[in-house]
Amino acid sequence: MASKGWDSELNQDSKQIGSGRKAFYPEAEEKLYTWLIEQRKQRLAVTYTILRIKMQNILKERKMTTLYGGSAKEFKTSCQWISSFMKRYKLS
């Protein structure tokens, strides 16, 4: 009987798959992902540094500044962000 309560308590604390933090700039990340796939199709290596620079350039585009406003200028392409981006798009 006691284990039944433990199971229900455990299930309440469990996280669902995909319940992690969502992207701040999903349209910009989608554009970055598309660019990255094109680079891979051409068999070009893309480092984390290149990804960070490309994301910063994407966020400076007129369409993105209109969409996100001034907050995009303050976005930091940190190592944590790159790691999360890679996980969100199932990249290695």
C-alpha positions, 0 to 999 in steps of 0.5 A, a space after each residue: 500500500 505504501 508503495 502505491 503512494 510513492 509511485 504517484 508521488 514519483 510520477 508527479 515529480 517526473 518531467 515529460 519529454 520535451 518539457 525543457 526550456 523553449 527557444 527564445 528566438 525560434 524563428 532565428 534558430 530555425 533559420 540557423 538550423 536550415 543554414 547548418 543543414 545546408 553546410 553539412 550537405 556540402 560536407 563543410 565543418 561547422 564549429 560552435 564558434 561559427 554557429 555562434 557568429 552565424 546566430 548573431 548575424 541572423 539576429 541582426 537581420 532586419 526581419 529578426 530585429 522587427 520580429 524580436 525588437 531590441 532584445 535580440 541585440 542583447 542575446 548571448 550565444 553562450 555555450 549553454 545556448 549552443 548545447 541546448 540548440 543542439 539538443 533541441 534539433 537533435 544535432 551532434 
